[in-house]
């Protein structure tokens, strides 16, 4: 959450002349509902099931740069689809950067709590081992600018 997946993914896809797909945006487009509404109506488990199905489908496409939501790695099937069908980049940033980037974003249901900083830390503690498990490359987005991040990904992926 807040690592720069969409911004970096768009720029990378443009440079590689590939299609960019953001899983959350695609889910919203297909359902006609916001992520927040899906969470409200179906809960996190309902959202994760929808996310799993769409990741399975989208990872089978060629010539795409795919940005997943931060919790996608919680699902074993999604982790398998990502690692066996593509080059996976973990965009890492320190907690303070993530908090700064997300503090005014009202479209993040998991951060709608009395203490979003504590919740962000809990999410990172839960997810980071999975991020590192699936990653072919870890890039720090908190200390590099957009151009540097995209170049690092291109260089490492051989694209």
Buried (B, 14 or more C-beta within 10 A) or exposed (E): BBBBBEBBBBBBBEBBEBEBBBBBEBBBEEBEBBBBBBBEEBEBEEBBEBBBEBBBEBBEEEEBBBBBBBBBBBBEEBBBBBBEBBBBBBBBBEEEBBBEBBEEEEEBBBBEEEEBBEBBBEBBEEBEEBBEEBBBBBBBBBEBEBEEBBBBBEEBBEE
